[in-house]
Amino acid sequence: MTGNAVESTLGDANLVLDVRDLSVSYRGANVLKGVTLQVAEHEIFGIIGPANSGKTSFLRALSRMDLFNAGMKVTGSIRFLGRDINAWRNVYALRRQIGVVFPLPVGLPLTIYDNVALAPRLSGVKDKTRLDDIVERCLIRAALWDEVKDRLNSLGSLLSGGQQQRLTIARALSQRPKLLVLDEFSIAVDPVTTMRIEEVLKDLRGEMTVIMVTNLVQQARRLAQRTAFFLNGRCVEIGETEALFEGKVKDQRTHDYIVGRFG
C-alpha cells in the first residue's frame, strides 16, 4: 500500500473538470504542488485531508480568486467544460457556472428573497414572476423553503447558522451552475442540518457536478463516488470512495488518515 498514486483517466465525453499539474503559492510559499485530477459529469467528488493540505487553495484556484489576491500565484492547467478557465474574459460569467459555498455562511445584508434573487437580477432577469419561481425553486432545492416561505422579506442574517448555510446554497443554485463547490459546509452547522444538506447534495447530483471538501471522512464515504486525499499540498491518491475505505489504497498514508491515525 505504498508508492505514488496514479489516477485512471476518465473519458473526455463526460468530463466537467480537467486539472493538470496545478500549483498554488502565496507570496512565494507553495501550498499546492502539481495536482492532477479529473471530475466527471454528475459526480460527487470528495476531497479529504488534514488542515493545511491545500484543499481550500485548490477550490480558490477553480474560482479564479487569484485575480483578487495579488499575492496568490496559480500555475498549471484547469479546463472547465473543455475550456481553459483563463480564457473566460468575464470571471463573473465563469462564477455563474461554478457555484461556491464557503465553510461559514456568508449572508448578504439583504432579505431572504433578495439573497437568492440578486444574481439572477444581475444577469438580466427582471420579471417578478420569473424571479419568484427562481427563489422558490432554489429554496426548495436547499431544503429551506418550508422554514422561510412566510418571511421572505426578513433579513437573511436573522436566520440560524444552519439556515444561513442552506440560504448560501440556495444563492449558489440561483443560476443553475454546472459545478457546485462546497468547502467544509459542516463546520458551522449542527448534525441534523448536516444530514439535511447531505440529502440535498444527493438530489443535486442528478442536475450538476459537486466537489465537496470535507473534514469528516465518513461524510465523504456517505456522499462521494470518488475521493481524493490531499496531504502537504499534494494529491496523494484518488480512488473509488468505498474501495479506499475498505483499505484498497495505493499509499499507506491514505489508509492511516482514513482510520484516524493522524489528522
N, C-alpha and C positions, 0 to 999 in steps of 0.2 A: 504493500500500500504506500510506496514511496515513489519519488521521481516527479518529473514535470508533467503537469496535466495537459492533455491535448484535446480540444473540443472538436466533435464531429461537425462538419459543415452542414448547415441547413439549406434546403432548396431555395434558390433565389425567388421563385414564383410567390412564395408566401412570406417573404422577408419584410419586416417592418423596420428593423434597425440592424445595421451592419457596422460594427465598430472595429477599427483596425489600429493596433499599436498606439492606443490613446494614452497620453501622459498629461498630467496637470501639475503645475507648480505655482506657488505663491511667493512672489519676491525672491525667486531663486531656490526655494525649498521644495523639493519634489514630494508630492503627496500621492500621486497616481503614476504608475510606471508601466507602460507598454501593455495596456489592457486590450485584448481582442475578444469579442463575443458577438453573437447574433441573437436576435429575438424575433420570433415568428408571429404571424398574424393570429389574433385571438388567443394568445398565450398569456398566462400569468407567470411572469419570470421573477423569481425571488433572488435577492442579494442579501447574504448574511456575512457576518464578520465582526470582530471586536471594534471598539472605538478607535478612531484614528487609522482605520484601514483603507480609507479612500472612497468609501461608499457614497457619501454626500457629494464629494467633489466630482464623482462620476455623473451624478444627476445634474449638478450645476453645469457641467460641460454640455450635456444634452440640451439644456435650455438657454445656452449661449450667455451665461452670466458673466463670462469674461469680457463681454462688451461693456459692462457696467462696473468692472473691477480692474483698475489699471495694473494692479499687482498680480493678476491671475493670467497665466500663460497656458494655452492649450495647444498641443501638437498631436499629430496623428490624423486619422480619418474617421468621421462619423457620417454615415449615409442613412438618411431617414426617408422611407418610401422611395428608395433608389436614387435619392438626390443628396449631394453633399450639403450639410446644413450651412456651410459658409456661403453657399450660392443663394441662400434666401436673403435678398436685399432688405426685406422688411422683417425684422426679428419678431415683430408682433404678429405677423401672419404665421410665422413658424410656431409661435407660442399658442396660437389658436388651434394648432394641430397637436401640440404636446401640452396637455394639462398637468400642472404640477401642484401637489398638495404637500405642504411642509409639516414638520413634526408638531409644531404648535400652531393652532388655528389662528390665521391672520384675518380677522374680521374687519371689513372696511367700515368706516363711520357712516353707515347707511342703513336703511331699513332692510329687513329680511328680503323683501321683494327686490329692492334695488341692488342688493348684493349679487343676486342671480341675474338680474336684467341688465346690469351695467355693460358687460362685454358684448352681448347682442346689440345693445343700443349703439355702442362704439363702432360696431361693424355695419351699421346702417339699418337695423330693424327699428322701425318707428311705430308700426301698427300695434295698438294696445291689445287687441285680441291675440295676436301672434305672440306678443311678449307674455301675456297671461299664460298661454299654453306652454311656452318655454319654461317659465318659472315653475308652474305646476309639475310639468314632466320631470324637471331636474330635481325638485324637492322630493318627488315620489321615488325617483331612482336612488336618491341618497337616504331613503328611509326616514325622511324628516317631515313630510307633508302633513301627516295626521297630527303632529305635535304643534305645528305653527300655522296651519291654514286659516285660523281665525284671528291671527295677529301679524299678518304680513307687513303691516305698516309700523311695527315695533322695530326698534334698533336691533340689529343682529348682535351687537356687543352685549346685549342683555341676556342672551341665551346662555345655557350652561356650557361648560367646556366641551362635553361630548356633542352637544347640539351645534356648537360653533364649528367643530371639526367636520360634521356632516354638511353644514352650510358651505364650508370651504370646498368640499367635494362637489356639492351641487353647483357652485360657481364654476368649478373646473369643467363640469359637464355641459355648461350652458352653450358651448359652441361645437358640441359633438366631436371632441378630439379623437384622432386616430390612436393616440398613445396617451395613457394616463399613468403618471409617475407619482408614487407615494413614498415619502421619506419618514419611516418610523411613525406612522399615524397613531400607534397605540400609546405613545409616551404620555399624552396628556388626558387620556380618557379612561373610564372605568371598564372593568371586564365585560359588563353587559353591553355597553356601547361598542366595545371592540368586536364582539361577536356579531353585532348588527352590521357593522361596517364590513366585516368579512363576508356576510351573506350578500351585501350589496356588490362586493367585488366579484363574487361567484356569478352573479347575474350579469354584470357588466362584461364579462369575458365574451359573451355572445355578440357584443357590439363593438368592442375595441380591444386593443392590447394593453396589458397592465405590467408595469415594472414596479416591484414592491421591495423597498429596503426595509428590513425588519431586524430589531434586536431580540426578537423572540423566535428561536429556531423552530419551535413547534408550530408557529404560525406559518412559516414557510412550508412546513410539511402539510398543513391543512389546505393551503391555497395554491401553491406554485406547482406547475408542471415540471419546470426545471429550475435549478437553483445554482447560483454562483457563490463561491466562497472567496471573500477578499481578505487579505492579510498583509499588513505593512506596505500598502499601496499597490499590491499586485493581485491579479485574479489567479488564485492558486488552482482552482478547479471549477468546472461546470459539469453538471450531470443531471440525469433524471432524478427528481427530488426523492422519491421513495427509495430508489437504489442507494442514494447517498446515506439516507437514514438507516438503511439496512446494513451499512458498513461496506458497500461496494464502491470504494473510493480509490483514487489513484495516488493520493498523497495522505500520509498518516496525519498531517496537521488538520485536514478536513474532518476526519473522524474524531480527533481529540477535541476539536471545537464543538462539534455537534453533541458529543456526550458530556460536555461541560468540564473538560479537564483544564481549560483556560477560557478567558473571555473578558 
